[in-house]
Amino acid sequence: MPVSIAVLAKQVIDPEMPMAAFRIDADAKAVVPPSNIPPVVNGFDENAVEAALQIKDSQEASITVISTGTSFALDVMKKPLSMGADELVLLQDDAFENSIDSFFTAQLLAAAIRKLGGFDLIICGRQASDWDNAQVPLGVAEILGLSCISLGKKVEIKDGKVSVERITNDGYEVVEAPLPALVTVSNELGQPRYPTLRGIMAATRKQPTIWSSADLDADASQLEPRITLQELFVPVRDQQCEIIEGDDAADAGRQLALKLREAKLI
Amino acid sequence: MADESGVLVLGDSTGGELSSMSRELLTAGRKAADDLGEELAIGLLGATLDQPSQQAISYGADKVYAVTHPQLAQYQVDLYLAAMEALCRDVSPRIVLIGRTNEGRELAPRLAFRLGVGLAQDCLEISVDAGSKTLLANRPVYGGNAIAVVRCNYTPQIAAIRPKVYEPLEPDSSRQGQVVSFPVELDPSQARSQVVNVVEEAAEGVKLEDARVVVSGGRGLGGPEPFKDLETLANLLGGAVGASRAAVDSGWVPSSYQVGLTGKTITPEVYITVAISGASQHMAGCSGAKVIVAINKDAESNIFKEARYGVVGDWEQVVPAFTEAVRELTQS
């Protein structure tokens, strides 16, 4: 039996965009998507795709990517397919707003996973670069009653178990759990692979499965928002930087040391 | 549950002492409890808790729930969760505070989902509205580019607090409080994951989290070798070396060096950045530093908007001269 793997992925505003392009609409309590910069697959979720592909490199496996949102840039969301994932399931509905409430999102994803018949392993990025909530994957594990290992930098399946190198404060630990399980991964997993030409061709031919709210059997009482966003603002930075000059860069370095000594900082 | 009341801190101990995170949570919790006019309790998990229980009272707790069980001697996420869930259901607090430590990153969301409530994640500041008794939390989003003010709609209202944003209170050993034993039943089979090996990669010497001075390097260093120069400088200053995520992703230093949103939160007296651009995701881990010093060749770099002192120049020229001058000044 091939190992069935799901990767949960989110479409986000490109976090690498220039800071000057970052704008919020305070009334709508939302970040304004920059017009000339396309969205991307959340970086940690690309790490999750890479983790799934590494498993598929060494054993028979199928990879289904699942995402939820109000609308998608299909060429962006097909990137995991062009990297080597097999299927794409998009939960798309005007009601699936990208809100700060992780509870709602986790319920939708869990309902989709149930409808798909469950997976041996679910891999997710540790957090999304928009709301930085780091809650949805752990919530999905709780809702589905799966064993859960967070902050992985290496994920392997052996003897019916998942083995994860989990990042700790001082290094890492190797943690094992029986399948089915959910694992979150971090950037320490390494650079995700680039799509191959063959992968891009294959992805072009694949069509995503698209489900709306009516297709998902989610408990309405569990969809009430647990968190409300009251206000969104850009913090003011009022730090005045004193630029230390010198005859040349080396001299500026010496002057800096004198300055810090004078200020009793060193 | 209509009779929720009080603030419950979920704390822990390290080496027989109340952890610094727990002390910080008690500061936030004390203020919230006083504003509500309600009790501040702390739940401590472990095998033996006498010393940390007394410390918790001196740092502001009215009541300590000592949740002891042999299985809690070592951190295991599923067992800790089971114990925390049992405590929350029994105590019925209005507000629960938990630290966004490495453990808290997985405990807090899973606890909130188990209780069917929301979690205000990674908070910089919390307050309570005394009238409605609701918790309001300020938390950075979009990598720290924006701040969201959020409200929890269900009780208990749970907030995960970022480490090192609250200062512990002055301990007062004359404070009176009650220590209550809270026995839990735990079945070892509830532990669904097992740690089979632990690997330490942290640098020798002063710990990054505790250092008075930290010297951090970024993408602009171009490779792993320059970190040796930063180490020399850090040693002269009695400090530690850190790094940006870019340097960690490039494989120049282990992940335990990473300062930032997804790395360590540090609050040194002096934070010296070398060839770091100062993206908000990095600043999220060091904005509590008293003084930030920037060495970067790009005058337009964001780090100069965050730093108190800066040198615009190539680190290859600036750092050796700076290091030599520091050596002369600190050893004379």
HADDOCK unambig.tbl for C-alpha pairs under 7 A between the chains (distance, minus, plus):
assign (segid A and resid 103 and name CA) (segid B and resid 118 and name CA) 6.87 0.50 0.50
assign (segid A and resid 129 and name CA) (segid B and resid 142 and name CA) 5.79 0.50 0.50
assign (segid A and resid 129 and name CA) (segid B and resid 143 and name CA) 6.31 0.50 0.50
assign (segid A and resid 130 and name CA) (segid B and resid 141 and name CA) 6.34 0.50 0.50
assign (segid A and resid 130 and name CA) (segid B and resid 142 and name CA) 4.37 0.50 0.50
assign (segid A and resid 131 and name CA) (segid B and resid 141 and name CA) 4.88 0.50 0.50
assign (segid A and resid 131 and name CA) (segid B and resid 142 and name CA) 5.61 0.50 0.50
assign (segid A and resid 132 and name CA) (segid B and resid 141 and name CA) 5.71 0.50 0.50
assign (segid A and resid 132 and name CA) (segid B and resid 142 and name CA) 6.51 0.50 0.50
assign (segid A and resid 132 and name CA) (segid B and resid 143 and name CA) 6.90 0.50 0.50
assign (segid A and resid 133 and name CA) (segid B and resid 121 and name CA) 6.06 0.50 0.50
assign (segid A and resid 135 and name CA) (segid B and resid 109 and name CA) 5.34 0.50 0.50
assign (segid A and resid 138 and name CA) (segid B and resid 109 and name CA) 6.49 0.50 0.50
assign (segid A and resid 138 and name CA) (segid B and resid 110 and name CA) 5.84 0.50 0.50
assign (segid A and resid 139 and name CA) (segid B and resid 109 and name CA) 6.71 0.50 0.50
assign (segid A and resid 139 and name CA) (segid B and resid 110 and name CA) 6.01 0.50 0.50
assign (segid A and resid 139 and name CA) (segid B and resid 113 and name CA) 5.77 0.50 0.50
assign (segid A and resid 142 and name CA) (segid B and resid 110 and name CA) 6.41 0.50 0.50
assign (segid A and resid 142 and name CA) (segid B and resid 113 and name CA) 6.63 0.50 0.50
assign (segid A and resid 142 and name CA) (segid B and resid 114 and name CA) 6.75 0.50 0.50
assign (segid A and resid 147 and name CA) (segid B and resid 192 and name CA) 5.72 0.50 0.50
assign (segid A and resid 147 and name CA) (segid B and resid 193 and name CA) 6.84 0.50 0.50
assign (segid A and resid 150 and name CA) (segid B and resid 106 and name CA) 6.78 0.50 0.50
assign (segid A and resid 168 and name CA) (segid B and resid 102 and name CA) 6.88 0.50 0.50
assign (segid A and resid 169 and name CA) (segid B and resid 102 and name CA) 7.00 0.50 0.50
assign (segid A and resid 169 and name CA) (segid B and resid 256 and name CA) 5.90 0.50 0.50
assign (segid A and resid 170 and name CA) (segid B and resid 200 and name CA) 5.42 0.50 0.50
assign (segid A and resid 170 and name CA) (segid B and resid 201 and name CA) 5.72 0.50 0.50
assign (segid A and resid 170 and name CA) (segid B and resid 202 and name CA) 4.87 0.50 0.50
assign (segid A and resid 170 and name CA) (segid B and resid 256 and name CA) 5.44 0.50 0.50
assign (segid A and resid 171 and name CA) (segid B and resid 199 and name CA) 5.74 0.50 0.50
assign (segid A and resid 171 and name CA) (segid B and resid 200 and name CA) 4.58 0.50 0.50
assign (segid A and resid 171 and name CA) (segid B and resid 201 and name CA) 4.51 0.50 0.50
assign (segid A and resid 171 and name CA) (segid B and resid 202 and name CA) 6.18 0.50 0.50
assign (segid A and resid 171 and name CA) (segid B and resid 256 and name CA) 5.73 0.50 0.50
assign (segid A and resid 172 and name CA) (segid B and resid 198 and name CA) 6.20 0.50 0.50
assign (segid A and resid 172 and name CA) (segid B and resid 199 and name CA) 5.28 0.50 0.50
assign (segid A and resid 172 and name CA) (segid B and resid 200 and name CA) 6.58 0.50 0.50
assign (segid A and resid 173 and name CA) (segid B and resid 195 and name CA) 6.65 0.50 0.50
assign (segid A and resid 173 and name CA) (segid B and resid 197 and name CA) 5.50 0.50 0.50
assign (segid A and resid 173 and name CA) (segid B and resid 198 and name CA) 4.19 0.50 0.50
assign (segid A and resid 173 and name CA) (segid B and resid 199 and name CA) 5.71 0.50 0.50
assign (segid A and resid 174 and name CA) (segid B and resid 195 and name CA) 5.72 0.50 0.50
assign (segid A and resid 174 and name CA) (segid B and resid 196 and name CA) 5.56 0.50 0.50
assign (segid A and resid 174 and name CA) (segid B and resid 197 and name CA) 5.00 0.50 0.50
assign (segid A and resid 174 and name CA) (segid B and resid 198 and name CA) 6.33 0.50 0.50
assign (segid A and resid 175 and name CA) (segid B and resid 193 and name CA) 6.44 0.50 0.50
assign (segid A and resid 175 and name CA) (segid B and resid 194 and name CA) 5.34 0.50 0.50
assign (segid A and resid 175 and name CA) (segid B and resid 195 and name CA) 4.30 0.50 0.50
assign (segid A and resid 175 and name CA) (segid B and resid 196 and name CA) 5.82 0.50 0.50
assign (segid A and resid 176 and name CA) (segid B and resid 193 and name CA) 5.45 0.50 0.50
assign (segid A and resid 176 and name CA) (segid B and resid 194 and name CA) 5.25 0.50 0.50
assign (segid A and resid 176 and name CA) (segid B and resid 195 and name CA) 6.46 0.50 0.50
assign (segid A and resid 177 and name CA) (segid B and resid 192 and name CA) 6.01 0.50 0.50
assign (segid A and resid 177 and name CA) (segid B and resid 193 and name CA) 4.41 0.50 0.50
assign (segid A and resid 177 and name CA) (segid B and resid 194 and name CA) 6.47 0.50 0.50
assign (segid A and resid 188 and name CA) (segid B and resid 249 and name CA) 6.35 0.50 0.50
assign (segid A and resid 188 and name CA) (segid B and resid 255 and name CA) 6.92 0.50 0.50
assign (segid A and resid 190 and name CA) (segid B and resid 249 and name CA) 6.78 0.50 0.50
assign (segid A and resid 226 and name CA) (segid B and resid 117 and name CA) 5.82 0.50 0.50
assign (segid A and resid 226 and name CA) (segid B and resid 118 and name CA) 4.46 0.50 0.50
assign (segid A and resid 226 and name CA) (segid B and resid 152 and name CA) 6.02 0.50 0.50
assign (segid A and resid 226 and name CA) (segid B and resid 153 and name CA) 5.16 0.50 0.50
assign (segid A and resid 226 and name CA) (segid B and resid 154 and name CA) 6.18 0.50 0.50
assign (segid A and resid 227 and name CA) (segid B and resid 118 and name CA) 5.51 0.50 0.50
assign (segid A and resid 227 and name CA) (segid B and resid 150 and name CA) 6.59 0.50 0.50
assign (segid A and resid 227 and name CA) (segid B and resid 151 and name CA) 5.72 0.50 0.50
assign (segid A and resid 227 and name CA) (segid B and resid 152 and name CA) 4.68 0.50 0.50
assign (segid A and resid 227 and name CA) (segid B and resid 153 and name CA) 5.70 0.50 0.50
assign (segid A and resid 228 and name CA) (segid B and resid 150 and name CA) 5.58 0.50 0.50
assign (segid A and resid 228 and name CA) (segid B and resid 151 and name CA) 5.21 0.50 0.50
assign (segid A and resid 228 and name CA) (segid B and resid 152 and name CA) 6.46 0.50 0.50
assign (segid A and resid 228 and name CA) (segid B and resid 153 and name CA) 6.99 0.50 0.50
assign (segid A and resid 229 and name CA) (segid B and resid 148 and name CA) 6.78 0.50 0.50
assign (segid A and resid 229 and name CA) (segid B and resid 149 and name CA) 6.07 0.50 0.50
assign (segid A and resid 229 and name CA) (segid B and resid 150 and name CA) 4.60 0.50 0.50
assign (segid A and resid 229 and name CA) (segid B and resid 151 and name CA) 6.53 0.50 0.50
assign (segid A and resid 230 and name CA) (segid B and resid 149 and name CA) 5.36 0.50 0.50
assign (segid A and resid 230 and name CA) (segid B and resid 150 and name CA) 5.39 0.50 0.50
assign (segid A and resid 230 and name CA) (segid B and resid 151 and name CA) 6.75 0.50 0.50
assign (segid A and resid 231 and name CA) (segid B and resid 148 and name CA) 5.77 0.50 0.50
assign (segid A and resid 231 and name CA) (segid B and resid 149 and name CA) 5.00 0.50 0.50
assign (segid A and resid 232 and name CA) (segid B and resid 146 and name CA) 6.78 0.50 0.50
assign (segid A and resid 232 and name CA) (segid B and resid 147 and name CA) 5.73 0.50 0.50
assign (segid A and resid 232 and name CA) (segid B and resid 148 and name CA) 4.54 0.50 0.50
assign (segid A and resid 232 and name CA) (segid B and resid 149 and name CA) 6.31 0.50 0.50
assign (segid A and resid 233 and name CA) (segid B and resid 146 and name CA) 5.55 0.50 0.50
assign (segid A and resid 233 and name CA) (segid B and resid 147 and name CA) 5.37 0.50 0.50
assign (segid A and resid 233 and name CA) (segid B and resid 148 and name CA) 6.63 0.50 0.50
assign (segid A and resid 234 and name CA) (segid B and resid 145 and name CA) 6.37 0.50 0.50
assign (segid A and resid 234 and name CA) (segid B and resid 146 and name CA) 4.43 0.50 0.50
assign (segid A and resid 234 and name CA) (segid B and resid 147 and name CA) 6.06 0.50 0.50
assign (segid A and resid 235 and name CA) (segid B and resid 146 and name CA) 6.21 0.50 0.50
assign (segid A and resid 235 and name CA) (segid B and resid 147 and name CA) 6.55 0.50 0.50
assign (segid A and resid 239 and name CA) (segid B and resid 305 and name CA) 6.26 0.50 0.50
assign (segid A and resid 239 and name CA) (segid B and resid 306 and name CA) 5.83 0.50 0.50
assign (segid A and resid 239 and name CA) (segid B and resid 307 and name CA) 6.79 0.50 0.50
assign (segid A and resid 239 and name CA) (segid B and resid 308 and name CA) 6.63 0.50 0.50
assign (segid A and resid 240 and name CA) (segid B and resid 308 and name CA) 6.22 0.50 0.50
assign (segid A and resid 241 and name CA) (segid B and resid 304 and name CA) 6.10 0.50 0.50
assign (segid A and resid 241 and name CA) (segid B and resid 305 and name CA) 6.63 0.50 0.50
assign (segid A and resid 241 and name CA) (segid B and resid 307 and name CA) 5.50 0.50 0.50
assign (segid A and resid 241 and name CA) (segid B and resid 308 and name CA) 4.52 0.50 0.50
assign (segid A and resid 241 and name CA) (segid B and resid 309 and name CA) 5.33 0.50 0.50
assign (segid A and resid 241 and name CA) (segid B and resid 310 and name CA) 6.47 0.50 0.50
assign (segid A and resid 242 and name CA) (segid B and resid 308 and name CA) 6.07 0.50 0.50
assign (segid A and resid 242 and name CA) (segid B and resid 309 and name CA) 4.81 0.50 0.50
assign (segid A and resid 242 and name CA) (segid B and resid 310 and name CA) 6.11 0.50 0.50
assign (segid A and resid 243 and name CA) (segid B and resid 309 and name CA) 5.93 0.50 0.50
assign (segid A and resid 243 and name CA) (segid B and resid 310 and name CA) 4.73 0.50 0.50
assign (segid A and resid 243 and name CA) (segid B and resid 311 and name CA) 5.66 0.50 0.50
assign (segid A and resid 244 and name CA) (segid B and resid 309 and name CA) 6.95 0.50 0.50
assign (segid A and resid 244 and name CA) (segid B and resid 310 and name CA) 5.95 0.50 0.50
assign (segid A and resid 244 and name CA) (segid B and resid 311 and name CA) 5.35 0.50 0.50
assign (segid A and resid 245 and name CA) (segid B and resid 311 and name CA) 6.97 0.50 0.50
assign (segid A and resid 249 and name CA) (segid B and resid 313 and name CA) 5.38 0.50 0.50
assign (segid A and resid 249 and name CA) (segid B and resid 314 and name CA) 6.87 0.50 0.50
assign (segid A and resid 249 and name CA) (segid B and resid 317 and name CA) 5.80 0.50 0.50
assign (segid A and resid 249 and name CA) (segid B and resid 318 and name CA) 5.39 0.50 0.50
assign (segid A and resid 250 and name CA) (segid B and resid 317 and name CA) 5.04 0.50 0.50
assign (segid A and resid 250 and name CA) (segid B and resid 318 and name CA) 4.61 0.50 0.50
assign (segid A and resid 250 and name CA) (segid B and resid 321 and name CA) 5.24 0.50 0.50
assign (segid A and resid 252 and name CA) (segid B and resid 311 and name CA) 6.54 0.50 0.50
assign (segid A and resid 252 and name CA) (segid B and resid 318 and name CA) 6.83 0.50 0.50
assign (segid A and resid 253 and name CA) (segid B and resid 318 and name CA) 4.60 0.50 0.50
assign (segid A and resid 253 and name CA) (segid B and resid 319 and name CA) 6.45 0.50 0.50
assign (segid A and resid 253 and name CA) (segid B and resid 321 and name CA) 5.50 0.50 0.50
assign (segid A and resid 253 and name CA) (segid B and resid 322 and name CA) 4.34 0.50 0.50
assign (segid A and resid 254 and name CA) (segid B and resid 321 and name CA) 5.64 0.50 0.50
assign (segid A and resid 254 and name CA) (segid B and resid 322 and name CA) 4.85 0.50 0.50
assign (segid A and resid 254 and name CA) (segid B and resid 325 and name CA) 5.48 0.50 0.50
assign (segid A and resid 256 and name CA) (segid B and resid 322 and name CA) 6.90 0.50 0.50
assign (segid A and resid 257 and name CA) (segid B and resid 322 and name CA) 5.81 0.50 0.50
assign (segid A and resid 257 and name CA) (segid B and resid 325 and name CA) 6.01 0.50 0.50
assign (segid A and resid 257 and name CA) (segid B and resid 326 and name CA) 5.73 0.50 0.50
assign (segid A and resid 265 and name CA) (segid B and resid 270 and name CA) 6.86 0.50 0.50
assign (segid A and resid 266 and name CA) (segid B and resid 237 and name CA) 6.84 0.50 0.50
